[in-house]
Amino acid sequence: MNAIKRKILLNPGPATTTDTVKMAQVVPDICPREKEFTAVMEGLRQDLLKVVHADPQEYAAVLFCGSGTLNMDVCLNSLLPQGKTILVVNNGAYSCRAVDICRYYGLPCLDLQFPVDQLPDLTAVERTLQEHPEIALVYTTHHETGTGILNPVREIGAIAHRYGAISVVDTTSTFAMRPIHMEEEQMDFCMASAQKGLMAMAGLSFILGRRSRIEQSKDYPRRSYYCNLYLQYEQFETTGQMHFTPPVQTIYAAVQAMKEYIAEGEQAKWARHLRVAEAIHAGLEALGLREAIARELQSGLVVSVRYPDDSHWEFERIHDFCYQRGFTIYPGKIAGAQTFRLCALGAIDESDIREFFRVLEAALRECQVAIPAACSLAEGQTAGGQREER
């Protein structure tokens, strides 16, 4: 196998992959309806449940062809009973996207907004459920990658359950990175896609949820044909196959990525992400660059960095300098605040981050940006954000 040029992606996904995952896509052609491929998907479904310590008797993994946003669409349109309402706990761009999906379907939705640089107010969440007994689904984003904030999904899930609602959590940017135990985290459903924590390829996503709730949804309004959770679940349970054509090569890559996840181990992988995050914090501090989100609120996976207050700073020039040397950085998503993001995702380690900061320092010097950098962005500046691929 010829060596594949390695690039370090510090954007929030897709993530840097191993060559073995890339090459796992090179397989003999196969009809996806063959029993051999059905067995491949079934093995992956079972392994996905193990990642979040979910009992296969109680939970099922349902695969879909699409990006992480497709999962959001599926859960929101499939899991709402007739005459009921969705509560979106909204403190970031991906929670806003959930609200947008509800509006596109015309689903009753309460958009409970909080500042994007702060955690949701749990008292306000509970008060909303008290005042609105029609709420049947509480939707939360575990990790808002626009900012790097980690939300208290366990506490929100417990509140939802006290009032008879289900807890649906977007774990796209935490699955297979931060350890997750679905029962302990009070999650009825979680979702992710293969190109982030699993360190595989884009095009495959998956929803993990309570079987009883999926089966109940059979009698809910069917608002989409392709994006219906029960229809896809039923196909897997009765035939072992997707309802429609699966992304065959992408699934082979995901199977290889899962093997590598298991070999590395849950705790060892999380420790590696933390090493990378600490190296990012240290590198920023050494250059005088400031973080936009309080450290204690961060996920350990994404760091939002303020632009320096320097007339020579141009993000595109810095980006291009780094990109030409094998490192990708990414714009921020805090409207009204000039930021960029560095992410501790993918098949990278702290040595890659140390090399990145050598390149970043060279970029700053090339562009005549002062070191240490100065930044005048006000503390607590907040708001929504720009679009991002997912």
Protein Blocks (a to p, Z undefined) as FASTA:
>chain_A
ZZddddddfbebiadddfklmmmmmccdddfkbmklmmmmmmmmmmmmmmnopafklpcc
dddeddfklmmmmmmmmmpcehiacddddfbfklmmmmmmmmmnopacddddddfkbccd
fklmmmmmmmmmmbmbdcddfbacknopacdfklmmmmmmmnopacdddfklmgopagcd
fklnopabdcddfklmnopaehiacddddfklmmmmmmpccfbfklcfklmmmmmmmnop
afbdcdfklmmmmmmmmmmmmmnopklmmmmmmmmmmmmmmmmmmnopacfbdfklpgol
accddddddfkbcfklmmmmmmmnopacdddfbehiacddddfedjddfklmmmmmmmmm
mmmmmnopacddddfbdghiacddddddZZ
